Amino acid sequence: MAVARPTGSASGALCWQLLLTLAILTFACDACKTVTLHVPSKLDAVKYIGRVNLKECFKSANLIHSSDPDFQILEDGSVYTTNAILLSSAKRSFTVLLSNTDTQEEKKILVLLEQQTKVLRKRRSQEKVLIRAKRRWAPIPCSVSENSLGPFPLFLQQIQSDTAQNYTIYYSISGPGVDKEPLNLFYVERDTGNLFCTRPVDREKYPSFELVAFATTKDGYTPEFPLPLLIRIEDENDNFPIFTETTYIFNVSENCRVGTTVGQVCATDKDEPDTLHTRLMYSIIEQLPASRTLFFMQPATGVITTTSSQLDREVTDKYQLKIKVQDMDGQYFGLQTTATCIINIGDVNDNLPTFNRLSYETSVEENIIDVEILRVAVTDKDLINTANWRANYTILKGNENGNFKIVTDPKTNEGVLYVVKPLNYEEKQEMTLQISVVNEAPNFASSRSTMSMATVTVNVQNQDEGPECRPAVQIVRIKENAPGSTKGIGYKAHDPETNSSSGIRYKKLSDPEGWVSVDENSGSITILRSLDREARTIRNGIYNITILASDKGKRTCTGTLGIILEDVNDNGPFIPQKTVIICKTVMSSAEIVAVDPDEPIHGPPFDFSLEGVSDSEVLRMWRLTKINDTAARLSYLNDLQFGEYTVPVRVADRLGQSLVTQLKVILCDCVTQSDCDIRSSVIPRRLILGKWAILAIVLGIALLFCVLFTLVCGATGAAKKPKVFPDDLAQQNLIVSNTEAPGDDKVYSTNGFTTYTMGGSTQGICSTLGSGVKNGGQETIEMVKGGQTVEPCQEAGHHHTLGLCKGGGQHTLDSCRGGQVEADNCRYAYSDWNPLEDTL
């Protein structure tokens, strides 16, 4: 069994259906092919009716010709009607010619086609007989037009088995479109094998169907294998191309070059890819504003480019394009969609800012600063509030002294002129400035010749400004040590209006030493007392006083009068180092240096000499040797003893002004001067006492004798009547010690004591009271007067205590240690006690 076209048995059912036959010939070979299309009897204009395969033909042909003017065939093989036609019940055939020849050759070919058409018809009838003879159970692809208009059920093809000649065969099908979604779209007649479609099909949803056909006998025997059937849905151009956006927005800079890419649009089509149904063509159908064409759209890609370099944002800042996309490669019967494209023109700095006026005039009072005196405006056509619009102002000429500055007002873009340094009417009454303006962003015309410039005239107004202290520091020369009442020129201020000093009053504000007075009317100075150039307030020989000048309107100015003190030789040179140490073991001389506070003209070379030439002792002990203009060497003669010496040295300057310096020279047994300084701190010094100190010592000694006498008397009485002290005596001045009794063998002596006079020696001073101590015993008596305790001194087992201090003070004279004895207002008592083992 084989798939076959309907035979005579089915012609009655297809009386309404017409067969359209195309004979396709290729000039360049004798090959031809016949294709039959099933179409309704009534066809609208530009109606798709089918497709044929022309790929093999295009290998050698580039022209397509149809012998029937009611039909046309495109490059992809799609067949369309050109006019609305009504077909009869008979078949209608036309021939398509594919060639690469010219028009004359085409005419010859058309004649040949007529002849070949007749041959083709004869061959086709013969082929039908052969097909019936060779029919077998094999798949033959078929197709259904998308969205077919019917009538339904629509016959597609017939499937037959060769075994039908011997058996009664029943046919059936299964698969998508039959027993699977979409259900019942196809069915087959059980007895004839005719395959039908029941309703229109959307290719975009179901591009094809794969069915399986079965052939069985009455008793269920299957003489054939299942036959796969492929039903392809032929695409119909039923989908419009759609832009990806309804409105496209692009930006492009003004004055850009021709061919600059603006942007690209894109559209999609749901129809079958790689066919004319999805071959899109882009175009611009309208431009607003409707000026000359400025943009071009690539038909195949949708890329928009510029066609002119004269885009000017200042003229038109936005263009609106109406664009179109059309399938069928842009042919007039293709489906189309439109969209909007907005192109914004970006600003570039192609316009220079220009002053609204070429010259300006303003005025300002002198001596004022930080005040706005003028605003200048400019015009710039570039985009507002961008760097292409914002202005930068510059003063080119006339501001050499820095009196003015010009800045930009960020809100108005105006140039604001300020005075930043006081103007002086007396110096200049009118000033002329040349200003320029440029943009923040670089401009194509950036040279100075293209900058906009303007002239500003500033009139300086006079102001009564009071006196002027110019120069601020004025100098006058006066000799130092000038006598009192000496007059000087003084300080002079002037009135800038009259350029004179008339009517100006002067007052002294500061005079550190109080040396001068200032005349109120003239400003001259008078020396009050002698000037000293060497005073500490003098800096570099100049003495400064401050002067206040005022006019009748109480306006003032302040200046400084510098008095240069001319030096006179009023100071003799002297030696700053008053003490000289000579380490006798390692050196025999010392270097002395002199200085002179006067100017060098009154200074070195110095002359050194020993004062008192008649004093043979100084000359015998010392000698001076000059080293240079300011130094000399002092050497000792003979073998002087260690000690301290005073050497008078006279130093005279070049003009004979001299001064004697008393040098203290120390001859020391040392190696370095620092060693001598340490030892000199322990060298014993003579104690020189004044008359009051001697009187105090005498009174102290007298008091000491009184205290000692009292102690001796008390000790004797205690030995005769020993007894225990009552408890209440603890509150008295004599405090009982917790000591052991000396025993019966203790002997107290009352026969005086031994004293030693105070001198410069280091011998200790002790006084003895009582006899020796027996058995190594010890007894201590503490005497308290006014809350003070008399402390003992100890030497070789004996305690020697000098007790009493007057007025609450306490002084101990330690005779057990060597050293120097100090004198004070204390009174001393002496007692000698034998030590006991337990002493409180």
Secondary structure, 3 states (H helix, E strand, C coil): CCEECCCHHHCCCCCCCEEEEEEEEECCCCCEEEEEEEECCEECCCCEEEECCCCCHHHCCCEEEECCCCEEECCCCEEEECCCEECCCCCEEEEEEEECCCHHHHHHHHHHHHHHHHHHHHHHHHHHHHHHHCCCCCCCCEEEECCCCCCCCEEEEEECCHHHHCCCCEEEEECECCCECCCCCEEECCCCCEEEECCCCCCCCCCEEEEEEEEECCCCCCCCCCEEEEEEEECCCCCCCEECCCEEEEEEECCCCCCCEEEECCEECCCCCCCHHHCCEEEEEEEECCCCCCEEECCCCCEEEECCCCCCCCCCCEEEEEEEEECHHHCCCCCEEEEEEEEEEECCCCCCCEECCCEEEEEEECCCCCEEEEEECEECCCCCCCCCCCEEEEEEECCCCCCEEEEECCCCCCEEEEECCCCCCCCCCEEEEEEEEEECCCCCCCCHHHCEEEEEEEEEECCCCCCECCCCEEEEEEECCCCCCCEECCCCCEECCCCECCCCEEEEEECCCCCEEECCCCCCEEECCCCCCCCCCCECCEEEEEEEEECCCCCEEEEEEEEEEECCCCCCCECCCCEEEEECCCCCEEEEECECCCCHHHCCCCEEEECCCCCHHHHHHEEEEECCCCEEEEEECCCCCCEEEEEEEEEECCCCCEEEEEEEEEEECCCCHHHHHHHHCCCCCCCCCCHHHHHHHHHHHHHHHHHHHHHHHHHHHHHHCCCCCCHHHHHCCEECCCCCCCCCCCCCCCCCCCCCCCCCCCCCCCCCCCCCCCCCCCCCCEEEECCEECCEEEECCEEEEECCCHHHCCCCCCCCCCCCCCCCCCCCCEEEECCCCCCC
